[in-house]
Amino acid sequence: MNENSSRNISMGTHWVGADVAKSTFDAALVRCNQHYPDTPLREIPACTFERSSKGVQAFLSWLDAQGLEDTDVRVVMEATGNYSTELAVWMLSQRQTLRPAIANPRHTSAFIKSMGLRNKTDRLEARALGFYGVERRPLAYEAPSPEQAELRALSRYRDSLVRQRTALKNQMKETCGSTFVQKNQAKRLRLLTRDIERVEEQMKALVAQHEDLNRDIELLMSIYGVAFINATTVLAELGDLRRFTLARQLSAFAGMSPRHRQSGTSIHGRSRLCKQGNSRVRQCLYLSALAAIRGNNQLRDTYQRLLAQGKPRMVALGAIMRKLLTLMRAILISGKRYQPLGITR
């Protein structure tokens, strides 16, 4: 079933907007036939609950008391890190039919601004999010598997350590007259390098314990320029790439689709990546693309052809990044290692 078909089916869905905070969340129910400003915000029922598994139970009791019977009800909330993902997992564990959606804050913020609200409170935000659900019908959040969640935590921790090490190396390049500081920096650099190696060893051990995950990463590593860290980052951040029906859906989700800027006859801006997806994925694809265009392979040929057509360097590199991502999806779907045209292994 494609995305348009699933959205047509959910036309009669009621939506609960959830404004999530550290300890609580505000929920507001907007019915499928209610639209702003025809329906004033004050007419939307709302309530505050504890952000916990017990709080979700109280929320479900409140929701059942709204007289919706067996009609379809979904939840939408803004992405607020662990606060929103934890709440979504609790909701899924207690009632899977809620199919909570975790929306991009940029999209929800733009929608709420378009409503022209003068005030800003948690309940107003929850009510506005309910209308966002009715109007936009965002896709459901897919909770990561335990191994994917563990791999994501390790990958992000490694990324944090690498950033610290890079910053420290830059500091060490500066002239410092203190022998103590120099020795301490060198010691800290060794510790960071050792910690990064330990995290990478833990990542490899985790992958080796799960046959499916290990197979998928080996398939991705068959692509020129894709190493272990690049492959694990993509799978940890994006999940199973096979769940995307179309390649362009994956590109848009990862923020790899081109963004055009043109108006009338005078404005013809240069195309750029939309960058609305996961920045960690774009960073590792950028590094993979740099490695790919240095080798003797079809990706390098494509890059050189784009340059010959007059494309700017970063535009051509962005196209290689997008090509790498779509190749990853295609290889996982086929279950076969990457084989360039005209080359057999």
C-alpha positions as CSV (number, residue, x, y, z in Angstrom):
1,M,0.0,0.0,0.0
2,N,1.4,3.3,-1.0
3,E,1.4,6.5,1.1
4,N,-1.6,8.1,-0.8
5,S,-3.7,5.0,-0.3
6,S,-3.1,4.9,3.4
7,R,-3.9,8.5,3.8
8,N,-7.2,8.1,1.9
9,I,-8.2,5.4,4.3
10,S,-7.5,7.6,7.3
11,M,-9.7,10.5,6.1
12,G,-12.1,9.8,8.9
13,T,-9.5,9.6,11.6
14,H,-9.9,11.7,14.9
15,W,-6.6,13.1,16.1
16,V,-5.2,13.8,19.6
17,G,-2.6,16.5,19.8
18,A,-0.1,15.9,22.5
19,D,2.2,18.7,23.8
20,V,5.0,16.8,25.5
21,A,7.1,18.1,28.4
22,K,9.6,16.4,30.8
23,S,7.1,15.3,33.4
24,T,3.7,15.8,31.8
25,F,1.9,15.9,28.5
26,D,-1.2,17.8,27.5
27,A,-3.7,16.0,25.2
28,A,-6.4,17.5,23.1
29,L,-9.0,15.7,21.0
30,V,-9.9,17.1,17.6
31,R,-12.6,15.2,15.6
32,C,-12.2,14.5,12.0
33,N,-15.0,16.9,11.0
34,Q,-13.6,19.8,13.0
35,H,-11.5,22.5,11.3
36,Y,-10.0,25.7,12.5
37,P,-11.2,28.5,12.7
38,D,-14.7,27.1,12.2
39,T,-14.3,25.2,15.5
40,P,-12.8,27.5,18.2
41,L,-9.9,26.1,20.2
42,R,-11.9,26.5,23.4
43,E,-14.4,23.9,22.2
44,I,-11.6,21.2,22.0
45,P,-11.5,19.0,25.1
46,A,-8.0,18.8,26.7
47,C,-6.4,17.4,29.8
48,T,-3.0,17.1,31.4
49,F,-1.4,13.7,32.2
50,E,1.8,12.5,33.8
51,R,4.4,11.5,31.2
52,S,4.7,7.9,32.3
53,S,3.2,4.5,31.6
54,K,0.7,5.1,34.3
55,G,-0.1,8.5,32.8
56,V,-0.8,6.9,29.5
57,Q,-3.3,4.6,31.2
58,A,-5.1,7.6,32.6
59,F,-5.0,9.2,29.1
60,L,-6.6,6.2,27.5
61,S,-9.4,6.2,30.2
62,W,-10.0,9.9,29.4
63,L,-10.0,9.2,25.7
64,D,-12.5,6.3,26.0
65,A,-14.8,8.6,28.0
66,Q,-15.0,11.0,25.0
67,G,-17.7,8.7,23.3
68,L,-15.7,7.8,20.2
69,E,-16.6,4.1,20.4
70,D,-14.7,2.1,17.9
71,T,-13.7,4.9,15.6
72,D,-10.1,5.4,14.4
73,V,-8.1,7.7,16.8
74,R,-4.5,8.6,16.3
75,V,-2.0,10.8,18.2
76,V,0.5,13.4,16.9
77,M,3.3,15.1,18.9
78,E,6.3,17.2,18.1
79,A,9.8,15.6,18.2
80,T,11.3,16.4,21.6
81,G,14.0,13.7,21.8
82,N,13.6,11.0,24.4
83,Y,10.5,12.7,25.8
84,S,8.4,12.1,22.7
85,T,9.8,8.7,21.7
86,E,9.3,7.3,25.2
87,L,5.7,8.5,25.2
88,A,5.1,7.0,21.8
89,V,6.5,3.7,22.9
90,W,4.3,3.7,26.0
91,M,1.2,4.4,23.9
92,L,2.1,1.7,21.3
93,S,2.6,-0.9,24.1
94,Q,-0.9,-0.1,25.6
95,R,-2.9,0.6,22.4
96,Q,-1.2,0.0,19.0
97,T,-4.2,1.4,17.1
98,L,-3.2,4.9,18.3
99,R,-0.2,4.8,15.8
100,P,1.4,7.9,17.2
101,A,3.1,10.2,14.8
102,I,6.2,12.3,15.8
103,A,6.2,15.3,13.6
104,N,9.0,17.6,12.5
105,P,8.9,20.7,14.8
106,R,9.6,22.9,11.8
107,H,6.4,21.7,10.1
108,T,4.2,21.9,13.2
109,S,5.6,25.4,14.1
110,A,4.8,26.7,10.7
111,F,1.3,25.3,10.9
112,I,0.6,26.8,14.3
113,K,1.9,30.2,13.2
114,S,-0.4,30.1,10.3
115,M,-3.3,29.8,12.7
116,G,-2.5,33.3,14.1
117,L,-2.7,32.4,17.7
118,R,-2.0,35.3,20.1
119,N,-1.2,33.2,23.1
120,K,1.1,30.2,23.7
121,T,0.3,27.6,26.4
122,D,0.7,23.9,26.5
123,R,-3.0,23.2,26.0
124,L,-3.2,25.6,23.1
125,E,-0.3,23.9,21.5
126,A,-2.0,20.5,22.1
127,R,-5.2,21.7,20.5
128,A,-3.3,23.2,17.5
129,L,-1.4,19.9,17.1
130,G,-4.7,18.1,17.0
131,F,-5.8,20.3,14.0
132,Y,-2.4,19.6,12.5
133,G,-3.2,15.9,12.6
134,V,-6.6,16.4,11.0
135,E,-5.1,18.6,8.2
136,R,-1.8,16.9,7.5
137,R,-2.3,13.2,8.7
138,P,1.4,12.5,9.4
139,L,2.8,9.0,9.1
140,A,3.0,6.8,12.1
141,Y,6.2,6.5,14.2
142,E,7.9,3.2,13.9
143,A,9.6,2.2,17.2
144,P,13.1,0.8,16.7
145,S,14.0,-2.7,17.6
146,P,16.0,-3.2,20.8
147,E,19.2,-3.8,18.8
148,Q,18.6,-0.8,16.6
149,A,18.0,1.4,19.7
150,E,21.3,0.1,21.3
151,L,23.1,0.6,18.0
152,R,21.8,4.2,17.7
153,A,22.9,5.0,21.3
154,L,26.4,3.6,20.6
155,S,26.6,5.4,17.3
156,R,25.6,8.7,18.7
157,Y,28.0,8.3,21.7
158,R,30.8,7.6,19.3
159,D,29.9,10.7,17.3
160,S,30.1,12.8,20.4
161,L,33.5,11.4,21.3
162,V,34.8,12.0,17.8
163,R,33.6,15.6,18.0
164,Q,35.4,16.1,21.3
165,R,38.6,14.6,19.9
166,T,38.5,16.9,16.9
167,A,38.0,19.9,19.1
168,L,40.9,18.8,21.3
169,K,43.2,18.3,18.3
170,N,42.3,21.8,17.1
171,Q,43.2,23.2,20.5
172,M,46.5,21.4,20.5
173,K,47.5,23.1,17.2
174,E,47.5,26.4,19.1
175,T,50.7,27.6,20.7
176,C,50.7,26.8,24.4
177,G,53.5,27.7,26.8
178,S,52.4,25.4,29.7
179,T,54.0,22.0,29.7
180,F,51.3,20.8,32.1
181,V,48.5,21.7,29.7
182,Q,50.3,20.0,26.8
183,K,50.8,16.8,28.8
184,N,47.2,16.9,30.0
185,Q,45.9,17.4,26.4
186,A,48.0,14.5,25.1
187,K,46.6,12.3,27.9
188,R,43.1,13.4,27.2
189,L,43.6,12.7,23.5
190,R,44.8,9.1,24.2
191,L,41.8,8.5,26.5
192,L,39.3,9.8,23.8
193,T,40.9,7.6,21.1
194,R,40.8,4.6,23.4
195,D,37.1,5.2,24.3
196,I,36.2,5.6,20.6
197,E,37.9,2.2,19.9
198,R,36.0,0.6,22.7
199,V,32.7,1.9,21.4
200,E,33.5,0.7,17.9
201,E,34.3,-2.8,19.3
202,Q,31.0,-2.8,21.2
203,M,29.2,-1.8,18.0
204,K,30.8,-4.7,16.1
205,A,30.0,-7.2,18.9
206,L,26.4,-6.0,18.9
207,V,26.1,-6.4,15.1
208,A,27.7,-9.9,15.2
209,Q,25.0,-11.0,17.7
210,H,22.1,-10.3,15.3
211,E,22.3,-12.2,12.0
212,D,19.8,-10.0,10.1
213,L,21.6,-6.8,11.1
214,N,25.0,-8.3,10.4
215,R,23.8,-9.4,6.9
216,D,22.3,-5.9,6.1
217,I,25.5,-4.1,7.1
218,E,27.7,-6.5,5.1
219,L,25.5,-5.8,2.1
220,L,25.8,-2.0,2.5
221,M,29.6,-2.3,2.9
222,S,29.8,-3.9,-0.6
223,I,29.1,-0.4,-2.0
224,Y,32.3,1.6,-2.8
225,G,32.9,4.2,-0.1
226,V,30.6,2.7,2.5
227,A,32.5,1.5,5.6
228,F,31.2,-0.1,8.8
229,I,30.6,3.2,10.7
230,N,28.7,4.7,7.7
231,A,26.5,1.6,7.3
232,T,25.7,1.3,11.0
233,T,24.9,5.0,11.2
234,V,22.4,4.8,8.3
235,L,20.6,1.8,9.7
236,A,20.7,3.1,13.3
237,E,19.2,6.4,12.4
238,L,16.8,5.5,9.6
239,G,15.9,1.9,10.5
240,D,15.0,-0.7,7.9
241,L,15.3,1.1,4.5
242,R,13.1,-1.5,2.9
243,R,10.0,0.0,4.6
244,F,10.1,2.9,2.2
245,T,7.9,2.2,-0.8
246,L,9.7,4.6,-3.1
247,A,13.3,5.7,-3.3
248,R,12.2,9.4,-3.3
249,Q,10.3,8.8,0.0
250,L,13.6,7.7,1.6
251,S,15.5,10.7,0.1
252,A,12.9,13.1,1.4
253,F,12.9,11.5,4.8
254,A,16.7,11.7,5.1
255,G,16.7,15.4,3.8
256,M,18.5,14.4,0.6
257,S,15.9,15.6,-1.9
258,P,16.9,18.7,-3.9
259,R,15.4,22.1,-2.9
260,H,14.8,24.4,-5.9
261,R,14.6,28.2,-5.5
262,Q,12.9,30.0,-8.4
263,S,10.5,32.9,-8.7
264,G,9.4,34.7,-11.8
265,T,12.1,35.6,-14.3
266,S,14.6,37.2,-12.0
267,I,15.2,34.7,-9.2
268,H,16.9,31.4,-10.3
269,G,18.7,30.2,-7.1
270,R,21.1,27.3,-7.1
271,S,19.5,23.9,-6.1
272,R,20.5,22.7,-2.7
273,L,19.7,19.8,-0.4
274,C,16.6,20.5,1.6
275,K,18.4,19.3,4.9
276,Q,15.1,18.6,6.7
277,G,16.1,15.1,7.7
278,N,18.7,13.5,9.9
279,S,22.0,15.5,10.0
280,R,24.0,12.4,11.1
281,V,22.9,10.5,8.0
282,R,23.8,13.4,5.7
283,Q,27.3,13.7,7.4
284,C,28.1,10.0,6.9
285,L,26.8,10.0,3.3
286,Y,29.0,13.1,2.6
287,L,32.1,11.2,3.9
288,S,31.1,8.1,1.8
289,A,30.6,10.2,-1.3
290,L,34.0,11.8,-0.8
291,A,35.6,8.4,-0.6
292,A,33.6,7.1,-3.6
293,I,34.6,9.8,-6.0
294,R,38.2,9.2,-5.3
295,G,38.1,5.7,-6.6
296,N,37.7,4.0,-10.0
297,N,34.0,3.3,-10.0
298,Q,30.7,4.3,-11.5
299,L,29.9,6.8,-8.8
300,R,33.1,8.7,-9.7
301,D,32.1,8.5,-13.4
302,T,28.7,10.0,-12.5
303,Y,30.3,12.8,-10.5
304,Q,32.7,13.7,-13.3
305,R,29.9,13.7,-15.8
306,L,27.9,16.1,-13.7
307,L,30.9,18.4,-13.4
308,A,31.3,18.3,-17.1
309,Q,27.7,19.4,-17.5
310,G,28.5,22.5,-15.5
311,K,27.1,21.4,-12.2
312,P,28.7,23.0,-9.1
313,R,30.9,20.7,-7.1
314,M,28.6,20.5,-4.1
315,V,25.5,19.9,-6.3
316,A,27.3,17.0,-8.0
317,L,28.4,15.7,-4.6
318,G,24.9,15.9,-3.3
319,A,23.7,13.8,-6.2
320,I,26.3,11.1,-5.3
321,M,25.1,11.2,-1.7
322,R,21.5,10.7,-2.9
323,K,22.7,7.9,-5.2
324,L,24.4,6.1,-2.4
325,L,21.3,6.2,-0.2
326,T,19.0,4.9,-3.0
327,L,21.6,2.2,-3.7
328,M,21.6,1.1,-0.1
329,R,17.8,0.7,-0.2
330,A,17.9,-1.2,-3.5
331,I,20.6,-3.6,-2.2
332,L,18.7,-4.4,1.0
333,I,15.6,-5.1,-1.0
334,S,17.4,-7.4,-3.5
335,G,19.5,-9.1,-0.7
336,K,22.5,-9.2,-3.1
337,R,25.9,-7.5,-2.8
338,Y,26.5,-4.4,-5.0
339,Q,27.9,-5.4,-8.4
340,P,28.7,-2.5,-10.7
341,L,27.6,-2.9,-14.3
342,G,30.0,-4.9,-16.4
343,I,31.7,-6.4,-13.3
344,T,31.1,-9.8,-11.9
345,R,32.4,-11.3,-8.7
